Each structure stands twice: as C-alpha cells, then as structure tokens.
C-alpha cells in the first residue's frame, strides 16, 4: 500500500532507541505547535519561557529515552517545573490541550513523520503562492521533493540540508535545544531549503547570496504575510531564536554561518526601502546562469552594497530597474 507521506529514514533509525527519540521529539513538536499562537495571545509574558523550558528539558532528557512511551516522562517533568506549575488558569488550560493532543498523537502510527511531510507540503504551497504574488517564476514553479531524515545527536552538521543531485531535503534529528525551535516551524526551515538551495539555477552562489539575500526574501515575505497576527509573531520569533541559538553553537558564530553583519543590514534595508526592486532582483538572482562568473558577479554586487552608506543605498534603489547589471552600476556610482 502506498504511503500517505514521503519521508525517508537513514539507517540509524532502524535502532528502536533512536527511532523512539525521533518519535518523542516530533510528537512534542506536533502537539505544541498548534497552540503556540494561543499561548502568544493569552500568555504573552510567559509563552517564550514556556517554549524554552520544554526545549531545555528535551535536550537534557532525550538522550536517555528508550521507548516512545517515554514522551510522557518528559511532559510530566515539564508540567512539574516550578515556573510552569505557577502559570495562570488560561495558560494551564492551553497546556492541557497540548497534553490531550500529545496523547492522541501517540496513538497515530508515524505521527511525527506525517507532521514533517505536511510541513513540506505547506512550504511548497507557500512558495508557489509567493512566486505568483511577487512574480518570481522559479518560486511559482516549485515542486515538492522528498525528505530524508538523519541522526545527528551532537549537532555536528546543519539541521537541514539539500541534495540537488538526488532531489531531496535532509533533516537531522539533533538532541539540542535550538533544534526544537526549528521543529516548531518546520515549514519555514523547508522553505529556506527550497528558496536558498534547491530552486536557484546557479549552483555556485555563495553563502552570502543564499543565507543573506535569499533568506531575507523568506523573512520579508513572512513579515508581510496576511495571516493571524499572533501566528506571525510566533513564526518570526522562533525563526530568529533558532538562527541565533544555532549561531551561538557554531565555532565561527553568526558571521561564519550567515555572512558579515554589515551586508545583512544592507540587504534587510533594501527589502524594506524598495520592496519592488528587491523582488525584481530576487527573481533575477534565482534565474542566474549556472556559471562561476555569474556567482562572482553577485558576490561583487553584495560586497559593494555592504560598504554603502544609507543615503547611497537609497539612491541606488530609487533608480529605475534595469536588471542586476544596471543595479550594480547604480551601486558603484560615486
């Protein structure tokens, strides 16, 4: 019988203990995620701490988990936490809904895998819609690829990756606090893999292009998303918290992962000052020819952007759009 999800498991998940850790991790994420916007709305002063407490307990306890039913031990420890036990009635009621969802999810075979697969579907649909709205053909034509899960308990690799050769997104089970924040927004994690790694035609694009410009496109689209205001707050907070916590664990910090801070500021400002120009540029970046020369051109453009003061950047953005080459010329004017 055909599966109703497309998730492939790497060999370590044949171990019952490793598979139990995967299930526990994803069961908790799937149970908590639907209640995050309610927590943000009704427990605005507490919801971030609630998520952090659960993520911290999970990092501490998950390595010793042996069977799927151990998820109850983690949840009970969370509810017994001194801070959690003192929460008000409205917040406690929401957590009781999470507990009910956790129990029902535990009775569904492969609940966690279906959770990730649904997020993959959601990511592709969101990118396609964004492509139509912003006139980015590569986004509008996005198609789903399978997920392949790996076991990386120490967090030695990035939590997600892409393999263009076989057409897969890799997702790693990491027994780390930051990984749980990412698991609460898996659709955004997968959106990043499609937009920054799978969809660009040029395979030689640098980290600065992928992790700053194209990640900014993703972030800006979510900032402007016409969705429930509390859900938007949750998504943006978790996205930033995940990126910040990940950077703290990396030997080279944020610069090594995402690129120089002055470039990040320039790209973010561009998306805010001149959104139409930003999206026209994004569309062309996605369609750059697959050559080293085009990749080097984009690096030169970004380097020039990074050293411009605000007034010169605004001036270049205000020029009539004449393609990336014209934009580079505008950036280079004295």
Secondary structure, DSSP 8 states (H G I E B T S, - for coil): ---SS-EEE-GGGGSHHHHHHHHHHHHHHHHHHTTHHHHHHH-TTTHHHHHHHHHHHHHHHGGG--SGGGHHHHHHHHHHSTTGGG--HHHHHHHHHHHHHHHHHHTSTTHHHHHHHHHHHHHHHHHHHHHHHHT-HHHHT----EEEEEE-TT--S-SEEEETTTTEEEEEE--SHHHHHHHTTHHHHHHHHIIIIIS-S-TT--HIIIIIIHHHHHHHHHHT--S-HHHHHHHHHHHHHHHHHHHHHSTTHHHHHH--HHHHHHHHHHHHH-HHHHHHHHHHHHT--SSHHHHHHHHHHHHHHHH--HHHHHHHHHS---HHHHHHHHHH--
